[in-house]
Amino acid sequence: MSTILNGLRVVEVSAFIAAPLGGMTLAQLGAEVIRIDPMGGNIDYRRWPLAPSGASLYWASLNKGKRSVAIALDKPEGQELAGALIAQAGEDAGILLTNLPASGWMSHEALSQRRDDLITLRLTGNHDGSGAVDYTVNCASGFPLATGVGPEPVNHVLPAWDIAAGLYLATGLLAAERARRLDGKGRQVSLALSDVMLASVGNLGYIADVQVNGAVRPPLGNDLYGALGRDFATADGRHVMIVAISNRQWRAIGRATGLTEKLAMIGPLMDVDLDTEGGRFTARAAIFAVLERWCAARSLAEIEAAFDGSGVLWGPYRDFGQLVREDERCSVANPMFGTIDQPGAGPVLAPGSPLAFSGGARRPPLPAPLLGQDTEAVLADKLGLSTAAIGKLFQAGIVAGPQSVAF
Amino acid sequence: MSTILNGLRVVEVSAFIAAPLGGMTLAQLGAEVIRIDPMGGNIDYRRWPLAPSGASLYWASLNKGKRSVAIALDKPEGQELAGALIAQAGEDAGILLTNLPASGWMSHEALSQRRDDLITLRLTGNHDGSGAVDYTVNCASGFPLATGVGPEPVNHVLPAWDIAAGLYLATGLLAAERARRLDGKGRQVSLALSDVMLASVGNLGYIADVQVNGAVRPPLGNDLYGALGRDFATADGRHVMIVAISNRQWRAIGRATGLTEKLAMIGPLMDVDLDTEGGRFTARAAIFAVLERWCAARSLAEIEAAFDGSGVLWGPYRDFGQLVREDERCSVANPMFGTIDQPGAGPVLAPGSPLAFSGGARRPPLPAPLLGQDTEAVLADKLGLSTAAIGKLFQAGIVAGPQSVAF
C-alpha cells in the first residue's frame, strides 16, 4: 500500500509521550519504526489508564503501528545489538529517536562510529540537559496563571508541550533526513521540552506583550482575548462555546438567534464599534448577558437546530464519554479512524494520521505491538542473524520475545 | 550560513495561528517562506495584543523570518501573479501552505495546471471542509470538562490544537517533499484542525479508556492522573509544582524535605505500596497534606535551595511577566533566543527554532517583515519581472509595497 514515508526506517529508544508520539507520527505515515525497550518494558510500560487485563491503554495508544524489540540494554551484548540495529544499513535507515540521556553507548559520538551519517534526535528536559517534564515545564509557562478565573494556578490537563515536542521531533527528523539526502552527512538534532514551551510563548506574542507593553495577560475565565467568545449554559445542563472572530460570524449570531436588533443596541450603549474585534471584546459583558439568557432558555438540541447552517462559529462542550458517543467525527464515519484489535484491550476505535495525502490510500490505524513481538524477525531481517544465533541470545537473556499483556 | 532546510521554498497564503506557525517553523530552519497577503493585510493583521504603534504583536510573533508580498487577491491579475509565485520554477519550490478554502484559482487542481508536481498543504476546520477554530474544536475535546475542580468547563488558554496543527503541517510538508524528490509527483495534503484534536485524544488513551473501561476522566484540579504531583502554595505567595514519576524522584522528595520517615508512614496508613506510581496516586491526599505544610512554611527561595541539585522534579509557577523577568531560560542566555528589532515594536526577545542541528550554526531569530516589504524583490527575483512591469502593477493597484506599521 502506498504511504508517503514508505522506506524510511527509524529506531526509537523512548518512554512517555513526546518521543513515542514523534515515532508514531512517522509510523502512521508509512515509516518503519522499531521501538527498542529494555527487558520487561520501559518506565512507561504500565502507566495508567490500564485495561482490565492490566495492559496499559496509555502505552498502547502512543505506540500504534510500531515494531517492538526487547533487549537487555543494561548488558554489553544488548547494547551491541541495539547499536547495530540503530546503525543498520540502508540509505533510508540510520536514524535514532530517543529521550534517553546521551551517555555511553547511546551517545551520538559512540553510535556514529558504526555509521558516520547517523542521524540522532534527542529530546531533553532543558537545553542544558537537565531534567524536566510537561508538568514542570508548564508551571513556568505563564498559562496556568492565565487560566480559570482566580489567582490560583490552573493546570491544563492536555500534555500540550509533550505533543508539540513530539511533532517538532518528527519535523526535525525529516529535515535532517532531507539534508542527509543532499549532503550525505549525519547530524545530532537536539530539542529541549522547555524550549518548545518558551518558543510557543514567544511565537504567540506573550513575551513581546510583556516587553513592549508591560502587560501580563490576566485570567479571563473562558472568555477569548481580543475577540468575542465564551461558554454558555443551556437549559438542559450542557454548555456551548460561541465565537465571533470575523464580522460575518458576528452578524450570523444575530441572525440565528433573532437578536440582531438587541445586539445592535450594545454599540451605542458601550460606545464601541461592534464591527471590530476589539469593540466586541470591550463590550463583551453586555453581549454575553444577552446571549446567556438566550442559551439558558434553550436545550442543546434547540441551539444546534438554530445554529446549523447559519454560519455561527460554535460547538458543544463534551466530556470524553460524550465525545466518543455523540460526535460523529469521533467514529469510523471519519476516514482518519478505524477499529483495531489491541492485544489486552480488545477492539477499540483508533486514529491514524490526521494528515491525508492525495494519490495514495490512507494508512489505516494499526494496533500497538506486544512488547518484544518483533524481536526475532527484526534480528533476522535487519542484522541477518541465523535462527541458531538468535536462539542463543534468547537463552542468554539478551533479548526477549512477545510478552503476554496480562500482568 | 548553514541551516538545515536551505534551498526549500514555500509560498504561504494564510491567517491566524496554525498555518502561519507551520510556515514559520520551516522558515526558522532555513526555508524561504513567502507569505502572500491581500492588500492591507489578511484578517489576522491587526489582532491583539498590539504595540502602542498599532502594530500587532500577535502577527509579528507568528511571521518571523518570512518574506511578505501584498497582492490584490480579489482581482484576476492578482490571482495570476499569486499563482505564478506558487508554481515558481525550481525543484525545491512549488509548495503552497494555506488555510484558505480550496476554491477557484486557489484549488490544487487549478494550480496544478501551472506545475503538475505542485504540493499543496491545506488546513481545514473539519475533515468535511466545514469551519472550526481552536475554541470550537477544544470544547468538544473532553479536556475543558476534565480541567479545574468543578463541573463547569474550563478552557485552556494555550491554543494547543493550533500549535499541534502547525507542526503537523510542517511534518506533512516535509513528508510530501521527500516523496516528490523520490517519485517526482505532486500531492495535495489535507489536515483538519478537529482531526488533530481527535487524533490527540485517541493517542493519549482517552478513547480507549471510555470504550474499554467505560471510564470518563473526572476533573482532578492540578493533581496528576496515575502518578504523584500537584501545586503547592509557598510562604511568600508563590506556587510550586512537585512531581514524582519514578521511584528515584519519589525518594528525592523525602530526602530534600527531610520528610522521608513521615512519608514512609503513609504506606501502611493507606494500605498502598508507595514504590509504585499507582500506590502514590491512590495515597496522594495524605502525601499532599504533608508536603503542603512543608511548602507553606517556606519561601520560594528556600524551597529552591532545598530542591536544587536534589533530584526532585519540580518547578515554580510563573505568570508571563515572571517568566520573562525571572527565568534565565527565557533570555539570550538560552541559545534559542536572540533580540530582534521588530518594526513598530522595537527591540524584543524572540525565539528561533527549538530544534538545534549539529554541524551548522543555529539560525538566529529574524523579525517579521513589514506587510509588502518584499513585493518588489520577489516579483523581480522569482518571476523575472522588469522594473517597468513591476511599476505598472503598483500603479494599477495589483500589488503594494511596504506599509507603515502605524495605523
Interface residues (C-beta under 8 A of the other chain):
Chain A: I4 L5 G7 L8 I17 L21 M24 T25 L29 I43 R46 R47 W48 P49 A51 P52 S56 L57 Y58 A60 S61 L62 K64 H108 N126 H127 G131 A132 V133 Y135 T136 V137 N138 C139 A140 S141 G142 F143 P144 L145 A146 T147 G148 E152 P153 V154 N155 H156 V157 L158 P159 A160 I163 A164 L167 Y168 A170 T171 G172 L174 A175 A176 E177 R178 A179 R181 L182 K185 R187 Q188 V189 S190 L191 A192 S194 D195 V196 L198 A199 S200 V201 G202 N203 L204 G205 Y206 I207 A208 D209 V210 Q211 V212 N213 G214 A215 V216 R217 P219 L220 N222 L224 Y225 G226 A227 G229 D231 H239 V240 M241 V243 I245 S246 E277 G278 F281 L313 W314 G315 P316 Y317 R318 D319 F320 G321 Q322 L323 V324 R325 D327 R329 C330 N334 P335 M336 F337 Q342 A345 G346 V348 L349 A350 P351 G352 S353 P354 L355 A356 F357 S358 G359
Chain B: I4 L5 G7 L8 I17 L21 M24 T25 L29 I43 R46 R47 W48 P49 A51 P52 S56 L57 Y58 A60 S61 L62 K64 H108 N126 H127 G131 A132 V133 Y135 T136 V137 N138 C139 A140 S141 G142 F143 P144 L145 A146 T147 G148 E152 P153 V154 N155 H156 V157 L158 P159 A160 I163 A164 L167 Y168 A170 T171 G172 L174 A175 A176 E177 R178 A179 R181 L182 K185 R187 Q188 V189 S190 L191 A192 S194 D195 V196 L198 A199 S200 V201 G202 N203 L204 G205 Y206 I207 A208 D209 V210 Q211 V212 N213 G214 A215 V216 R217 P219 L220 G221 N222 L224 Y225 G226 A227 G229 D231 H239 V240 M241 V243 I245 S246 E277 G278 F281 L313 W314 G315 P316 Y317 R318 D319 F320 G321 Q322 L323 V324 R325 D327 R329 C330 N334 P335 M336 F337 Q342 A345 G346 V348 L349 A350 P351 G352 S353 P354 L355 A356 F357 S358 G359
